[in-house]
Amino acid sequence: MKLRNLTLSPRQVLDDIALCLVFFTRLPLAVLDFRGRSLAAAIWAAPVAGLVVGLIGAIVFATAERFGLGMGPAAALALVSTVLTTGCLHEDGLSDVADGFGGGKSRGRKLDIMRDSRIGAYGAAALTLSLLIRWSALSEFVEPTQALFALIAAHTASRGVLGAFMHLLPAARSEGLSADAGTVSFETAIAGAVVGAIPLLLLGLGGAVFALILLGLLFAAFRALCLNQIDGQTGDTIGALQQLSEIAVLLVASVALS
């Protein structure tokens, strides 16, 4: 794999994929030696972890439908499977951002609230709405193939934007998950965006174009919000961006594939 200054050997590609699977999922994977490879350097492979999460959700959806369940219960079970696969990693970020941005009066207070493990009204509302919208979108599909395409597109594209977000915004804290991850290079950010965008073609050319436009607008708006609120990004904002992007793609898919 080569993109200007980004050159990876086949072994490094596999290591980066494994690192992202270990970080972004709770799958029982073997403990591997990544030889000091940082998450920032491997973040281009985050969409591959998303592909695995989407496939798991699609398998559960298809299995539920095979046993005669309606689309509503099948969609709910698919969501349960994806949440269990990721360990609510991104949902936690969404709720923390909602509580911090909604309840904090100053930059320091917002960051303190985001670090607090307790959930408040803003966070609970954000989680409820996120699950409700995603379930509603998945419930629109009448065939497992439609759910397969939608879940793959949503989970890959929503993770493809993470590297660019980390590249364009400074860490809001000097310590923490985002700061410890390292600096994402321009080449790595572009590679991740490309890998994440390709599966959008499953939505059809029109759906893919509309999804890209919507993701671009969402990215720009959320970037501006984070700069205004906390002067940068944290692990929580990265998780929140994933959730918002997943929702956006699922909504487009519910129209493009139904």
Phi and psi in degrees as GROMACS dihedral restraints (atoms count N, CA, C in turn):
[ dihedral_restraints ]
;  ai    aj    ak    al  type     phi  dphi    fc
    3     4     5     6     1  -142.1    20    10
    4     5     6     7     1   131.5    20    10
    6     7     8     9     1  -145.2    20    10
    7     8     9    10     1    99.9    20    10
    9    10    11    12     1    51.4    20    10
   10    11    12    13     1  -110.0    20    10
   12    13    14    15     1   -87.8    20    10
   13    14    15    16     1     2.8    20    10
   15    16    17    18     1   -99.0    20    10
   16    17    18    19     1   103.5    20    10
   18    19    20    21     1  -126.4    20    10
   19    20    21    22     1   122.7    20    10
   21    22    23    24     1  -125.3    20    10
   22    23    24    25     1   137.9    20    10
   24    25    26    27     1   -77.1    20    10
   25    26    27    28     1   161.3    20    10
   27    28    29    30     1   -54.5    20    10
   28    29    30    31     1   -37.9    20    10
   30    31    32    33     1   -65.0    20    10
   31    32    33    34     1   -40.1    20    10
   33    34    35    36     1   -68.4    20    10
   34    35    36    37     1   -37.1    20    10
   36    37    38    39     1   -59.8    20    10
   37    38    39    40     1   -46.7    20    10
   39    40    41    42     1   -65.1    20    10
   40    41    42    43     1   -39.1    20    10
   42    43    44    45     1   -63.6    20    10
   43    44    45    46     1   -41.8    20    10
   45    46    47    48     1   -66.4    20    10
   46    47    48    49     1   -39.9    20    10
   48    49    50    51     1   -62.8    20    10
   49    50    51    52     1   -44.5    20    10
   51    52    53    54     1   -62.9    20    10
   52    53    54    55     1   -40.6    20    10
   54    55    56    57     1   -61.5    20    10
   55    56    57    58     1   -43.7    20    10
   57    58    59    60     1   -68.0    20    10
   58    59    60    61     1   -35.1    20    10
   60    61    62    63     1   -64.6    20    10
   61    62    63    64     1   -40.9    20    10
   63    64    65    66     1   -64.6    20    10
   64    65    66    67     1   -41.1    20    10
   66    67    68    69     1   -78.2    20    10
   67    68    69    70     1   -44.2    20    10
   69    70    71    72     1   -91.7    20    10
   70    71    72    73     1    -6.8    20    10
   72    73    74    75     1  -131.4    20    10
   73    74    75    76     1   170.4    20    10
   75    76    77    78     1  -113.1    20    10
   76    77    78    79     1    27.1    20    10
   78    79    80    81     1   -67.8    20    10
   79    80    81    82     1   143.9    20    10
   81    82    83    84     1   -74.9    20    10
   82    83    84    85     1    78.3    20    10
   84    85    86    87     1   -96.3    20    10
   85    86    87    88     1   156.9    20    10
   87    88    89    90     1   -68.1    20    10
   88    89    90    91     1   148.6    20    10
   90    91    92    93     1   -73.8    20    10
   91    92    93    94     1   122.1    20    10
   93    94    95    96     1  -117.0    20    10
   94    95    96    97     1   157.4    20    10
   96    97    98    99     1   -98.3    20    10
   97    98    99   100     1   109.9    20    10
   99   100   101   102     1   -92.3    20    10
  100   101   102   103     1     9.0    20    10
  102   103   104   105     1    51.6    20    10
  103   104   105   106     1    44.4    20    10
  105   106   107   108     1    77.4    20    10
  106   107   108   109     1     7.6    20    10
  108   109   110   111     1   -65.0    20    10
  109   110   111   112     1   130.1    20    10
  111   112   113   114     1   -87.8    20    10
  112   113   114   115     1   158.2    20    10
  114   115   116   117     1   -62.9    20    10
  115   116   117   118     1   -36.6    20    10
  117   118   119   120     1   -60.5    20    10
  118   119   120   121     1   -37.6    20    10
  120   121   122   123     1   -74.1    20    10
  121   122   123   124     1   -28.1    20    10
  123   124   125   126     1   -97.7    20    10
  124   125   126   127     1    -0.6    20    10
  126   127   128   129     1   -63.8    20    10
  127   128   129   130     1   -18.8    20    10
  129   130   131   132     1   -58.6    20    10
  130   131   132   133     1   -26.2    20    10
  132   133   134   135     1   -88.5    20    10
  133   134   135   136     1     1.0    20    10
  135   136   137   138     1   -56.1    20    10
  136   137   138   139     1   -38.7    20    10
  138   139   140   141     1   -60.8    20    10
  139   140   141   142     1   -27.8    20    10
  141   142   143   144     1   -67.9    20    10
  142   143   144   145     1   -40.6    20    10
  144   145   146   147     1   -61.6    20    10
  145   146   147   148     1   -38.4    20    10
  147   148   149   150     1   -63.0    20    10
  148   149   150   151     1   -37.5    20    10
  150   151   152   153     1   -58.9    20    10
  151   152   153   154     1   -43.5    20    10
  153   154   155   156     1   -63.8    20    10
  154   155   156   157     1   -43.8    20    10
  156   157   158   159     1   -62.5    20    10
  157   158   159   160     1   -44.4    20    10
  159   160   161   162     1   -63.3    20    10
  160   161   162   163     1   -39.8    20    10
  162   163   164   165     1   -63.3    20    10
  163   164   165   166     1   -41.1    20    10
  165   166   167   168     1   -61.9    20    10
  166   167   168   169     1   -45.1    20    10
  168   169   170   171     1   -61.4    20    10
  169   170   171   172     1   -40.9    20    10
  171   172   173   174     1   -66.6    20    10
  172   173   174   175     1   -38.5    20    10
  174   175   176   177     1   -63.6    20    10
  175   176   177   178     1   -42.8    20    10
  177   178   179   180     1   -65.2    20    10
  178   179   180   181     1   -41.8    20    10
  180   181   182   183     1   -59.3    20    10
  181   182   183   184     1   -49.0    20    10
  183   184   185   186     1   -64.6    20    10
  184   185   186   187     1   -39.1    20    10
  186   187   188   189     1   -64.9    20    10
  187   188   189   190     1   -43.6    20    10
  189   190   191   192     1   -61.5    20    10
  190   191   192   193     1   -43.1    20    10
  192   193   194   195     1   -66.2    20    10
  193   194   195   196     1   -36.2    20    10
  195   196   197   198     1   -62.5    20    10
  196   197   198   199     1   -34.0    20    10
  198   199   200   201     1   -87.3    20    10
  199   200   201   202     1    10.1    20    10
  201   202   203   204     1    93.1    20    10
  202   203   204   205     1     6.0    20    10
  204   205   206   207     1   -73.1    20    10
  205   206   207   208     1   151.1    20    10
  207   208   209   210     1   -72.8    20    10
  208   209   210   211     1   172.3    20    10
  210   211   212   213     1   -65.5    20    10
  211   212   213   214     1   -34.0    20    10
  213   214   215   216     1   -60.9    20    10
  214   215   216   217     1   -56.0    20    10
  216   217   218   219     1   -61.7    20    10
  217   218   219   220     1   -37.4    20    10
  219   220   221   222     1   -63.1    20    10
  220   221   222   223     1   -41.4    20    10
  222   223   224   225     1   -64.8    20    10
  223   224   225   226     1   -40.5    20    10
  225   226   227   228     1   -63.4    20    10
  226   227   228   229     1   -43.4    20    10
  228   229   230   231     1   -67.3    20    10
  229   230   231   232     1   -36.0    20    10
  231   232   233   234     1   -62.6    20    10
  232   233   234   235     1   -41.7    20    10
  234   235   236   237     1   -63.8    20    10
  235   236   237   238     1   -42.1    20    10
  237   238   239   240     1   -58.1    20    10
  238   239   240   241     1   -43.5    20    10
  240   241   242   243     1   -65.8    20    10
  241   242   243   244     1   -38.8    20    10
  243   244   245   246     1   -70.5    20    10
  244   245   246   247     1   -37.5    20    10
  246   247   248   249     1   -66.6    20    10
  247   248   249   250     1   -41.2    20    10
  249   250   251   252     1   -66.6    20    10
  250   251   252   253     1   -35.9    20    10
  252   253   254   255     1   -65.1    20    10
  253   254   255   256     1   -37.6    20    10
  255   256   257   258     1   -93.0    20    10
  256   257   258   259     1    -7.8    20    10
  258   259   260   261     1    66.5    20    10
  259   260   261   262     1    29.7    20    10
  261   262   263   264     1    57.8    20    10
  262   263   264   265     1    27.1    20    10
  264   265   266   267     1   -56.8    20    10
  265   266   267   268     1   -50.0    20    10
  267   268   269   270     1   -80.4    20    10
  268   269   270   271     1   -32.3    20    10
  270   271   272   273     1   -62.1    20    10
  271   272   273   274     1   -37.5    20    10
  273   274   275   276     1   -62.0    20    10
  274   275   276   277     1   -42.1    20    10
  276   277   278   279     1   -63.7    20    10
  277   278   279   280     1   -41.4    20    10
  279   280   281   282     1   -61.3    20    10
  280   281   282   283     1   -45.6    20    10
  282   283   284   285     1   -67.1    20    10
  283   284   285   286     1   -38.4    20    10
  285   286   287   288     1   -65.9    20    10
  286   287   288   289     1   -41.3    20    10
  288   289   290   291     1   -65.3    20    10
  289   290   291   292     1   -42.3    20    10
  291   292   293   294     1   -61.3    20    10
  292   293   294   295     1   -43.7    20    10
  294   295   296   297     1   -66.2    20    10
  295   296   297   298     1   -44.7    20    10
  297   298   299   300     1   -68.0    20    10
  298   299   300   301     1   -50.3    20    10
  300   301   302   303     1   -69.0    20    10
  301   302   303   304     1   -33.3    20    10
  303   304   305   306     1   -81.7    20    10
  304   305   306   307     1   -32.5    20    10
  306   307   308   309     1  -107.5    20    10
  307   308   309   310     1   -16.5    20    10
  309   310   311   312     1   -85.2    20    10
  310   311   312   313     1   142.9    20    10
  312   313   314   315     1   -96.6    20    10
  313   314   315   316     1   -23.4    20    10
  315   316   317   318     1  -130.5    20    10
  316   317   318   319     1   166.5    20    10
  318   319   320   321     1   -58.0    20    10
  319   320   321   322     1   -46.8    20    10
  321   322   323   324     1   -62.8    20    10
  322   323   324   325     1   -40.1    20    10
  324   325   326   327     1   -68.5    20    10
  325   326   327   328     1   -38.1    20    10
  327   328   329   330     1   -61.4    20    10
  328   329   330   331     1   -44.2    20    10
  330   331   332   333     1   -66.2    20    10
  331   332   333   334     1   -36.6    20    10
  333   334   335   336     1   -63.8    20    10
  334   335   336   337     1   -44.6    20    10
  336   337   338   339     1   -63.8    20    10
  337   338   339   340     1   -40.5    20    10
  339   340   341   342     1   -64.3    20    10
  340   341   342   343     1   -28.8    20    10
  342   343   344   345     1   -81.7    20    10
  343   344   345   346     1   -19.8    20    10
  345   346   347   348     1   -68.9    20    10
  346   347   348   349     1   129.1    20    10
  348   349   350   351     1   -73.7    20    10
  349   350   351   352     1   -16.1    20    10
  351   352   353   354     1   -74.6    20    10
  352   353   354   355     1   149.7    20    10
  354   355   356   357     1  -106.6    20    10
  355   356   357   358     1   138.8    20    10
  357   358   359   360     1  -107.5    20    10
  358   359   360   361     1  -171.0    20    10
  360   361   362   363     1   -63.9    20    10
  361   362   363   364     1   -42.7    20    10
  363   364   365   366     1   -62.6    20    10
  364   365   366   367     1   -43.3    20    10
  366   367   368   369     1   -65.5    20    10
  367   368   369   370     1   -42.7    20    10
  369   370   371   372     1   -63.3    20    10
  370   371   372   373     1   -41.2    20    10
  372   373   374   375     1   -65.4    20    10
  373   374   375   376     1   -41.5    20    10
  375   376   377   378     1   -63.1    20    10
  376   377   378   379     1   -43.6    20    10
  378   379   380   381     1   -63.8    20    10
  379   380   381   382     1   -44.7    20    10
  381   382   383   384     1   -60.4    20    10
  382   383   384   385     1   -46.5    20    10
  384   385   386   387     1   -67.0    20    10
  385   386   387   388     1   -38.7    20    10
  387   388   389   390     1   -60.5    20    10
  388   389   390   391     1   -48.9    20    10
  390   391   392   393     1   -65.3    20    10
  391   392   393   394     1   -39.9    20    10
  393   394   395   396     1   -64.8    20    10
  394   395   396   397     1   -45.5    20    10
  396   397   398   399     1   -66.6    20    10
  397   398   399   400     1   -43.0    20    10
  399   400   401   402     1   -65.0    20    10
  400   401   402   403     1   -41.1    20    10
  402   403   404   405     1   -63.6    20    10
  403   404   405   406     1   -43.0    20    10
  405   406   407   408     1   -60.8    20    10
  406   407   408   409     1   -42.5    20    10
  408   409   410   411     1   -65.1    20    10
  409   410   411   412     1   -45.5    20    10
  411   412   413   414     1   -66.6    20    10
  412   413   414   415     1   -30.6    20    10
  414   415   416   417     1   -68.4    20    10
  415   416   417   418     1   -14.6    20    10
  417   418   419   420     1   -73.2    20    10
  418   419   420   421     1   -20.3    20    10
  420   421   422   423     1   -82.9    20    10
  421   422   423   424     1   140.3    20    10
  423   424   425   426     1  -108.0    20    10
  424   425   426   427     1    -6.8    20    10
  426   427   428   429     1  -131.3    20    10
  427   428   429   430     1   141.7    20    10
  429   430   431   432     1   -57.4    20    10
  430   431   432   433     1   -31.7    20    10
  432   433   434   435     1   -63.1    20    10
  433   434   435   436     1   -38.5    20    10
  435   436   437   438     1   -62.8    20    10
  436   437   438   439     1   -44.1    20    10
  438   439   440   441     1   -64.2    20    10
  439   440   441   442     1   -38.2    20    10
  441   442   443   444     1   -59.2    20    10
  442   443   444   445     1   -51.5    20    10
  444   445   446   447     1   -62.4    20    10
  445   446   447   448     1   -42.6    20    10
  447   448   449   450     1   -65.5    20    10
  448   449   450   451     1   -44.3    20    10
  450   451   452   453     1   -68.4    20    10
  451   452   453   454     1   -40.9    20    10
  453   454   455   456     1   -63.6    20    10
  454   455   456   457     1   -47.8    20    10
  456   457   458   459     1   -61.2    20    10
  457   458   459   460     1   -44.4    20    10
  459   460   461   462     1   -68.2    20    10
  460   461   462   463     1   -43.4    20    10
  462   463   464   465     1   -77.7    20    10
  463   464   465   466     1   -27.2    20    10
  465   466   467   468     1   -80.4    20    10
  466   467   468   469     1   -49.3    20    10
  468   469   470   471     1   -63.9    20    10
  469   470   471   472     1   -36.4    20    10
  471   472   473   474     1   -69.1    20    10
  472   473   474   475     1   -20.4    20    10
  474   475   476   477     1   -97.7    20    10
  475   476   477   478     1   -16.6    20    10
  477   478   479   480     1   -68.9    20    10
  478   479   480   481     1   -23.3    20    10
  480   481   482   483     1   -85.8    20    10
  481   482   483   484     1    -9.1    20    10
  483   484   485   486     1   -66.6    20    10
  484   485   486   487     1   -41.1    20    10
  486   487   488   489     1   -63.0    20    10
  487   488   489   490     1   -42.4    20    10
  489   490   491   492     1   -64.1    20    10
  490   491   492   493     1   -37.8    20    10
  492   493   494   495     1   -63.7    20    10
  493   494   495   496     1   -43.8    20    10
  495   496   497   498     1   -68.3    20    10
  496   497   498   499     1   -31.5    20    10
  498   499   500   501     1   -71.7    20    10
  499   500   501   502     1   -39.8    20    10
  501   502   503   504     1   -86.5    20    10
  502   503   504   505     1   -19.9    20    10
  504   505   506   507     1  -116.9    20    10
  505   506   507   508     1   137.9    20    10
  507   508   509   510     1   -74.1    20    10
  508   509   510   511     1   158.4    20    10
  510   511   512   513     1   -66.8    20    10
  511   512   513   514     1   134.2    20    10
  513   514   515   516     1   -77.3    20    10
  514   515   516   517     1   -19.1    20    10
  516   517   518   519     1  -122.3    20    10
  517   518   519   520     1   156.8    20    10
  519   520   521   522     1   -83.7    20    10
  520   521   522   523     1   -11.0    20    10
  522   523   524   525     1  -136.5    20    10
  523   524   525   526     1   168.8    20    10
  525   526   527   528     1   115.8    20    10
  526   527   528   529     1   179.0    20    10
  528   529   530   531     1   -58.0    20    10
  529   530   531   532     1   -49.4    20    10
  531   532   533   534     1   -66.3    20    10
  532   533   534   535     1   -43.9    20    10
  534   535   536   537     1   -64.3    20    10
  535   536   537   538     1   -39.8    20    10
  537   538   539   540     1   -70.5    20    10
  538   539   540   541     1   -24.1    20    10
  540   541   542   543     1   -66.6    20    10
  541   542   543   544     1   -28.1    20    10
  543   544   545   546     1   101.4    20    10
  544   545   546   547     1  -175.7    20    10
  546   547   548   549     1   -96.5    20    10
  547   548   549   550     1   129.3    20    10
  549   550   551   552     1   -87.4    20    10
  550   551   552   553     1   125.9    20    10
  552   553   554   555     1   -75.4    20    10
  553   554   555   556     1   162.2    20    10
  555   556   557   558     1   -60.6    20    10
  556   557   558   559     1   -43.6    20    10
  558   559   560   561     1   -63.1    20    10
  559   560   561   562     1   -41.0    20    10
  561   562   563   564     1   -66.1    20    10
  562   563   564   565     1   -40.6    20    10
  564   565   566   567     1   -62.3    20    10
  565   566   567   568     1   -44.0    20    10
  567   568   569   570     1   -65.5    20    10
  568   569   570   571     1   -43.2    20    10
  570   571   572   573     1   -59.8    20    10
  571   572   573   574     1   -44.4    20    10
  573   574   575   576     1   -63.4    20    10
  574   575   576   577     1   -40.3    20    10
  576   577   578   579     1   -64.1    20    10
  577   578   579   580     1   -40.5    20    10
  579   580   581   582     1   -67.0    20    10
  580   581   582   583     1   -46.5    20    10
  582   583   584   585     1   -60.5    20    10
  583   584   585   586     1   -38.7    20    10
  585   586   587   588     1   -73.8    20    10
  586   587   588   589     1   -28.5    20    10
  588   589   590   591     1   -81.6    20    10
  589   590   591   592     1   -30.5    20    10
  591   592   593   594     1   -54.9    20    10
  592   593   594   595     1   -45.6    20    10
  594   595   596   597     1   -64.0    20    10
  595   596   597   598     1   -12.5    20    10
  597   598   599   600     1   -62.7    20    10
  598   599   600   601     1   -21.0    20    10
  600   601   602   603     1   -63.7    20    10
  601   602   603   604     1   -17.2    20    10
  603   604   605   606     1   -63.7    20    10
  604   605   606   607     1   -19.7    20    10
  606   607   608   609     1   -86.4    20    10
  607   608   609   610     1     1.9    20    10
  609   610   611   612     1    90.0    20    10
  610   611   612   613     1   159.6    20    10
  612   613   614   615     1   -61.5    20    10
  613   614   615   616     1   -45.2    20    10
  615   616   617   618     1   -63.4    20    10
  616   617   618   619     1   -43.9    20    10
  618   619   620   621     1   -63.6    20    10
  619   620   621   622     1   -39.1    20    10
  621   622   623   624     1   -65.0    20    10
  622   623   624   625     1   -44.6    20    10
  624   625   626   627     1   -63.2    20    10
  625   626   627   628     1   -45.1    20    10
  627   628   629   630     1   -64.9    20    10
  628   629   630   631     1   -39.7    20    10
  630   631   632   633     1   -63.5    20    10
  631   632   633   634     1   -41.0    20    10
  633   634   635   636     1   -63.6    20    10
  634   635   636   637     1   -42.1    20    10
  636   637   638   639     1   -63.7    20    10
  637   638   639   640     1   -45.3    20    10
  639   640   641   642     1   -63.9    20    10
  640   641   642   643     1   -41.9    20    10
  642   643   644   645     1   -64.2    20    10
  643   644   645   646     1   -39.3    20    10
  645   646   647   648     1   -63.0    20    10
  646   647   648   649     1   -44.0    20    10
  648   649   650   651     1   -65.7    20    10
  649   650   651   652     1   -42.4    20    10
  651   652   653   654     1   -63.4    20    10
  652   653   654   655     1   -43.3    20    10
  654   655   656   657     1   -59.1    20    10
  655   656   657   658     1   -48.6    20    10
  657   658   659   660     1   -63.4    20    10
  658   659   660   661     1   -41.8    20    10
  660   661   662   663     1   -67.2    20    10
  661   662   663   664     1   -42.8    20    10
  663   664   665   666     1   -71.4    20    10
  664   665   666   667     1   -34.9    20    10
  666   667   668   669     1   -61.0    20    10
  667   668   669   670     1   -45.7    20    10
  669   670   671   672     1   -63.7    20    10
  670   671   672   673     1   -39.3    20    10
  672   673   674   675     1   -63.0    20    10
  673   674   675   676     1   -44.5    20    10
  675   676   677   678     1   -65.8    20    10
  676   677   678   679     1   -39.6    20    10
  678   679   680   681     1   -64.3    20    10
  679   680   681   682     1   -38.6    20    10
  681   682   683   684     1   -69.9    20    10
  682   683   684   685     1   -36.7    20    10
  684   685   686   687     1   -85.8    20    10
  685   686   687   688     1   -45.2    20    10
  687   688   689   690     1  -134.5    20    10
  688   689   690   691     1    10.1    20    10
  690   691   692   693     1    61.8    20    10
  691   692   693   694     1    29.4    20    10
  693   694   695   696     1   162.5    20    10
  694   695   696   697     1  -155.1    20    10
  696   697   698   699     1  -130.6    20    10
  697   698   699   700     1   155.8    20    10
  699   700   701   702     1  -132.9    20    10
  700   701   702   703     1   175.9    20    10
  702   703   704   705     1   -59.2    20    10
  703   704   705   706     1   -35.1    20    10
  705   706   707   708     1   -65.5    20    10
  706   707   708   709     1   -42.0    20    10
  708   709   710   711     1   -67.4    20    10
  709   710   711   712     1   -33.2    20    10
  711   712   713   714     1   -63.4    20    10
  712   713   714   715     1   -43.4    20    10
  714   715   716   717     1   -63.9    20    10
  715   716   717   718     1   -40.6    20    10
  717   718   719   720     1   -64.1    20    10
  718   719   720   721     1   -39.9    20    10
  720   721   722   723     1   -62.6    20    10
  721   722   723   724     1   -40.0    20    10
  723   724   725   726     1   -60.1    20    10
  724   725   726   727     1   -45.3    20    10
  726   727   728   729     1   -62.9    20    10
  727   728   729   730     1   -46.1    20    10
  729   730   731   732     1   -63.8    20    10
  730   731   732   733     1   -39.2    20    10
  732   733   734   735     1   -69.9    20    10
  733   734   735   736     1   -39.2    20    10
  735   736   737   738     1   -61.1    20    10
  736   737   738   739     1   -44.8    20    10
  738   739   740   741     1   -59.3    20    10
  739   740   741   742     1   -45.7    20    10
  741   742   743   744     1   -59.6    20    10
  742   743   744   745     1   -45.9    20    10
  744   745   746   747     1   -69.0    20    10
  745   746   747   748     1   -38.6    20    10
  747   748   749   750     1   -63.4    20    10
  748   749   750   751     1   -37.4    20    10
  750   751   752   753     1   -65.5    20    10
  751   752   753   754     1   -43.2    20    10
  753   754   755   756     1   -63.0    20    10
  754   755   756   757     1   -42.6    20    10
  756   757   758   759     1   -62.5    20    10
  757   758   759   760     1   -36.4    20    10
  759   760   761   762     1   -63.3    20    10
  760   761   762   763     1   -25.8    20    10
  762   763   764   765     1   -90.1    20    10
  763   764   765   766     1   -45.3    20    10
  765   766   767   768     1   -71.1    20    10
  766   767   768   769     1   -31.1    20    10
  768   769   770   771     1  -102.0    20    10
  769   770   771   772     1   -18.5    20    10
